[in-house]
């Protein structure tokens, strides 16, 4: 692990990292745990091994498992139609949209119309807007990343099928607590707030060249990309994620907080088909559904090729059968979910690996950057 440790230090010495943790598990054991830096911009609060940090879209992974778990526990197949549970949702009522396709960003509800964007914190109004929204494309037939609306879709499904008060509470009670996963989606306790780092927006705007089509589209207010990242409204500044009203709201698309060790433990359970320490924490069908590829090809939001299983991102594969990119290592079985600005996490069942990098100094970009990807590459070289 020497090369990885050097790269971790390099992020601080040469790349402006503020505070960060890295955790790697293999075959049921944590084989690497690193932490360094500061929880705050003023460098007054040291970053420790159990520091929690907002991780943006890394939240979507636990949210997906909560949804698949709730469906399984209530006897509903991921291949069932969403309309059977949520008939008021226009996109589901007028199509054959399944839960698997919805989880894979195929609902066609990435963006709400300009006159149909209530505030992020108004849950009932956002639900009403989603129910009324004409889909951006034919549901279930194509995919495009749903950066914000995805969480509301999953939250309402969990509430309807399980009777839970929210997806965040279901996650905490049914999965996180029993499996000892240090990750929360809302309803943070005072002790958790005492461990929390503050996210710092990027110092400079320097997009990855692969993301340039997306950033050009963001400049067009009529594009799906621009509309998706503004639907619902509110949270205009990246620093807003540090505000208590958003952290406590339980936003399943982007509002989770966790430690690197906790997130890597979550993905290790997925890498081990739902088991860890001889205990089955997730039913095997839940894990199999999470790994099942649903879409691969042009993403209507990101404007690059992407691939999605039922709730998780995968690396897309070209006509030659080889990966177009390797966010999740070389294995075709690997899957995970990055977070805006640099957080990154995944499971590799083929090699028994899970990986999580959590940091608070954001970089430009919605996809993983070299701070984490260099360590992913080094991990596979060493192993």
C-alpha positions in Angstrom: 0.0 0.0 0.0 3.1 2.3 -0.1 2.2 3.8 -3.5 -1.3 4.6 -2.4 -0.1 6.3 0.8 2.3 8.4 -1.3 -0.5 9.5 -3.6 -2.7 10.3 -0.6 0.0 12.6 0.8 0.5 14.0 -2.7 -3.1 15.2 -2.7 -2.3 17.4 0.2 1.2 18.5 -0.8 0.5 19.3 -4.5 -3.2 19.3 -5.1 -4.6 21.5 -2.4 -6.5 18.9 -0.4 -7.9 20.3 2.9 -9.1 17.2 4.7 -9.7 13.7 3.6 -10.0 10.0 4.5 -9.4 6.9 2.4 -10.6 3.4 3.3 -10.0 0.2 1.4 -11.4 -3.3 2.2 -10.7 -6.6 0.7 -12.3 -10.0 1.4 -14.1 -8.9 4.5 -11.3 -6.8 6.1 -10.2 -3.2 6.1 -6.7 -3.3 4.7 -6.0 0.4 4.5 -7.3 3.5 6.4 -5.8 6.9 6.0 -6.8 10.3 7.2 -5.2 13.8 7.3 -5.9 17.5 7.2 -8.6 19.7 8.5 -12.4 19.7 8.9 -12.7 23.4 8.3 -11.4 26.1 6.0 -9.7 27.9 8.9 -7.7 24.7 9.7 -8.7 24.8 13.4 -10.5 21.4 13.6 -8.3 18.3 12.8 -9.7 15.7 10.4 -9.8 12.3 12.2 -10.5 8.7 11.2 -14.2 9.1 12.1 -14.8 12.5 10.6 -18.1 12.7 8.8 -18.4 14.7 5.6 -21.2 15.6 3.1 -20.6 13.4 0.1 -23.2 14.7 -2.4 -24.2 12.0 -4.9 -22.3 9.2 -3.1 -25.6 9.3 -1.1 -27.4 7.7 -4.1 -25.8 4.3 -3.4 -27.2 3.8 0.1 -30.5 5.4 -1.1 -30.7 2.8 -3.9 -30.1 -0.1 -1.5 -32.7 1.2 0.9 -35.2 1.3 -2.0 -34.3 -2.2 -3.2 -34.5 -3.5 0.3 -37.9 -2.0 0.9 -39.2 -3.5 -2.3 -37.8 -6.9 -1.4 -39.1 -6.9 2.1 -42.6 -6.1 0.8 -42.6 -8.7 -1.9 -42.2 -6.4 -4.9 -39.9 -7.3 -7.7 -37.6 -4.6 -9.1 -39.0 -5.5 -12.5 -42.5 -4.6 -11.4 -44.1 -1.4 -12.8 -43.8 1.7 -10.7 -47.5 2.5 -11.5 -48.5 -0.4 -9.3 -47.2 1.6 -6.3 -47.4 5.1 -7.5 -50.3 5.5 -10.0 -50.3 9.3 -9.6 -46.9 9.6 -11.3 -47.6 10.6 -14.8 -44.3 9.2 -16.1 -45.1 5.8 -14.7 -48.8 5.8 -15.5 -48.3 6.4 -19.2 -45.5 3.9 -19.6 -44.1 0.5 -18.6 -41.5 2.1 -16.3 -40.1 -0.4 -13.9 -38.4 0.2 -10.5 -35.1 -1.0 -12.0 -35.3 1.4 -14.9 -36.3 4.3 -12.5 -33.4 3.4 -10.2 -31.1 3.5 -13.2 -32.0 7.1 -14.1 -34.4 6.1 -16.8 -37.6 7.7 -15.5 -37.3 10.7 -17.8 -37.8 13.1 -14.9 -34.3 14.5 -14.6 -35.5 18.0 -15.1 -38.7 19.8 -14.0 -40.2 22.5 -16.2 -39.3 26.2 -15.5 -42.7 26.9 -14.0 -42.7 23.6 -12.1 -39.8 23.8 -9.7 -40.7 24.2 -6.0 -38.1 24.6 -3.3 -35.9 21.6 -2.4 -37.2 21.5 1.2 -40.9 21.4 0.2 -41.2 17.6 -0.1 -45.0 17.5 -0.9 -44.7 20.3 -3.5 -41.8 18.5 -5.2 -43.8 15.3 -5.3 -46.7 17.1 -6.9 -44.3 18.6 -9.5 -42.9 15.2 -10.3 -46.3 13.7 -10.7 -47.4 16.4 -13.1 -44.2 16.6 -15.1 -44.2 15.5 -18.7 -41.2 13.2 -19.1 -38.0 14.6 -20.7 -37.9 11.4 -22.8 -39.9 8.2 -23.0 -39.6 6.6 -19.6 -37.7 3.3 -19.5 -36.4 3.7 -23.0 -33.3 5.9 -22.4 -31.3 7.3 -19.5 -30.0 10.6 -18.2 -28.6 11.3 -14.8 -31.2 12.7 -12.3 -28.9 14.7 -10.0 -31.7 16.0 -7.6 -35.0 14.5 -8.5 -33.8 10.9 -8.2 -33.9 11.2 -4.4 -37.5 12.2 -4.2 -38.5 9.4 -6.5 -36.8 6.8 -4.3 -38.0 8.5 -1.1 -41.6 8.3 -2.1 -41.3 4.7 -3.2 -39.8 3.7 0.1 -42.5 5.5 2.0 -45.3 3.9 0.0 -44.1 0.3 0.1 -42.8 0.2 3.7 -44.8 2.8 5.6 -41.5 4.4 6.8 -41.6 8.1 7.6 -38.7 8.7 5.1 -36.0 6.8 3.1 -33.4 8.2 5.5 -35.2 6.7 8.5 -35.6 3.4 6.7 -31.9 3.3 5.8 -30.9 4.1 9.4 -33.2 1.6 11.1 -33.2 -1.3 8.6 -29.7 -1.2 7.2 -27.2 1.2 8.7 -27.7 0.4 12.4 -27.8 -3.4 12.0 -24.8 -3.4 9.7 -22.8 -0.8 11.7 -22.4 1.5 8.7 -21.3 5.0 9.6 -23.5 6.8 7.1 -26.6 8.9 7.6 -29.2 10.5 5.3 -30.7 13.2 7.5 -31.8 13.3 11.1 -28.2 13.8 12.4 -27.6 13.5 16.2 -25.6 16.1 18.1 -22.7 13.7 18.4 -22.6 13.3 14.6 -22.7 17.0 14.1 -19.7 17.2 16.4 -17.7 15.0 13.9 -18.9 16.9 10.8 -16.5 18.5 8.3 -17.5 21.6 6.2 -17.4 21.3 2.4 -15.4 24.0 0.6 -16.3 25.0 -3.0 -13.7 24.7 -5.8 -10.9 27.3 -5.8 -10.8 27.4 -9.6 -13.0 26.2 -12.4 -11.1 23.6 -14.3 -13.4 20.9 -15.8 -12.2 17.5 -16.9 -12.0 17.6 -20.8 -14.5 14.7 -20.9 -17.0 16.8 -19.1 -16.8 19.8 -21.5 -19.9 19.0 -23.5 -21.8 18.9 -20.2 -20.4 22.2 -19.0 -21.3 23.9 -22.4 -24.8 22.6 -22.0 -25.0 24.0 -18.4 -24.7 27.4 -20.0 -27.9 26.9 -21.9 -30.9 27.3 -19.5 -33.1 25.3 -21.8 -30.9 22.2 -21.8 -31.7 19.1 -19.8 -28.3 19.4 -18.1 -29.0 23.0 -16.8 -32.6 22.2 -15.8 -31.7 19.0 -14.1 -29.2 20.6 -11.8 -31.8 23.3 -10.9 -34.7 20.9 -10.3 -36.1 21.4 -7.7 -35.0 25.0 -6.9 -32.8 26.1 -4.1 -29.3 25.1 -3.0 -27.8 27.4 -5.6 -24.4 27.6 -3.9 -22.2 24.6 -3.3 -21.6 25.7 0.3 -25.4 25.4 1.0 -24.8 21.7 1.7 -23.2 22.8 5.0 -26.5 24.4 6.2 -28.3 22.4 8.9 -31.7 22.6 7.2 -30.3 20.7 4.2 -28.2 18.2 6.2 -31.2 17.3 8.5 -33.7 17.1 5.7 -32.7 13.7 4.5 -32.2 14.4 0.8 -31.5 11.0 -0.7 -29.9 12.3 -3.9 -27.2 14.4 -2.3 -27.7 15.0 1.4 -25.9 12.1 3.1 -22.9 12.3 5.4 -20.4 9.6 6.2 -16.9 8.5 7.0 -14.7 6.8 4.4 -14.5 3.7 6.6 -18.3 3.6 6.9 -18.9 4.0 3.2 -16.2 1.4 2.3 -17.8 -1.0 4.8 -21.1 -0.5 3.0 -19.6 -1.3 -0.3 -17.7 -4.3 1.2 -21.1 -5.8 2.1 -22.1 -5.4 -1.5 -18.8 -6.8 -2.7 -19.4 -9.9 -0.5 -23.0 -10.4 -1.9 -24.6 -9.0 1.2 -22.6 -10.7 3.9 -19.8 -9.5 6.3 -18.3 -11.1 9.4 -20.5 -14.2 8.8 -23.7 -12.2 9.0 -26.1 -11.6 6.2 -27.0 -7.9 6.2 -28.7 -7.7 2.8 -30.8 -10.4 1.0 -28.9 -11.8 -2.1 -31.7 -10.6 -4.5 -31.2 -7.0 -3.3 -27.5 -7.1 -4.2 -28.1 -8.9 -7.5 -30.6 -6.2 -8.5 -28.1 -3.5 -7.5 -25.5 -5.0 -9.9 -27.9 -5.6 -12.8 -27.1 -3.4 -15.8 -30.1 -1.5 -17.1 -28.7 1.2 -19.4 -25.4 1.8 -21.3 -24.9 4.5 -23.9 -25.4 8.2 -24.4 -26.5 10.0 -21.2 -29.0 12.7 -21.9 -27.8 14.8 -18.9 -24.0 14.2 -18.9 -23.8 14.1 -22.7 -21.2 11.3 -22.6 -21.6 7.5 -22.5 -22.5 6.2 -19.1 -23.8 3.0 -17.7 -26.2 2.4 -14.8 -27.3 -0.7 -12.9 -30.4 -0.4 -10.7 -29.2 2.5 -8.6 -25.4 2.4 -9.2 -23.1 3.7 -11.9 -20.9 1.3 -13.9 -18.1 1.9 -16.4 -19.5 1.9 -19.9 -18.1 -0.7 -22.3 -17.2 -0.1 -26.0 -17.9 -2.4 -29.0 -14.7 -4.2 -28.3 -15.9 -5.3 -24.9 -13.3 -3.1 -23.1 -14.1 -0.3 -20.7 -14.3 3.2 -22.1 -13.1 4.5 -18.8 -12.1 3.0 -15.4 -13.7 4.9 -12.6 -14.3 1.6 -10.7 -11.1 -0.3 -11.6 -10.6 -2.9 -14.3 -13.4 -5.4 -13.4 -16.5 -5.4 -15.5 -18.4 -6.4 -12.3 -17.5 -3.3 -10.4 -20.1 -0.6 -9.6 -20.4 2.4 -7.3 -21.3 6.1 -7.2 -19.1 9.2 -7.1 -20.1 12.5 -5.6 -19.7 16.0 -7.0 -16.3 17.6 -6.3 -14.3 14.5 -5.7 -15.8 11.9 -3.3 -15.8 8.4 -4.7 -16.8 4.9 -3.7 -17.4 1.5 -5.3 -17.5 -2.3 -4.9 -15.6 -4.8 -6.9 -17.2 -8.2 -6.3 -14.8 -10.0 -8.6 -11.7 -9.0 -6.5 -13.5 -8.6 -3.2 -12.6 -5.0 -3.0 -14.4 -1.9 -1.7 -13.0 1.7 -1.9 -14.1 5.0 -0.5 -12.4 8.4 -0.6 -14.1 11.3 1.2 -12.8 14.9 1.2 -14.0 18.4 1.8 -12.1 20.6 -0.7 -14.2 20.2 -3.8 -12.8 20.3 -7.3 -14.6 21.2 -10.5 -16.6 18.3 -11.9 -19.4 15.9 -11.3 -17.3 12.8 -12.1 -14.3 11.4 -10.2 -11.0 13.2 -10.6 -7.4 12.2 -10.4 -7.2 12.7 -6.6 -9.2 9.5 -6.2 -8.6 7.8 -9.5 -4.8 7.8 -9.2 -5.3 5.8 -6.0 -7.7 3.4 -7.6 -5.2 2.7 -10.3 -2.4 2.2 -7.7 -4.6 -0.1 -5.7 -5.0 -2.5 -8.6 -1.3 -2.3 -9.5 -0.4 -3.3 -5.9 -3.0 -6.0 -5.6 
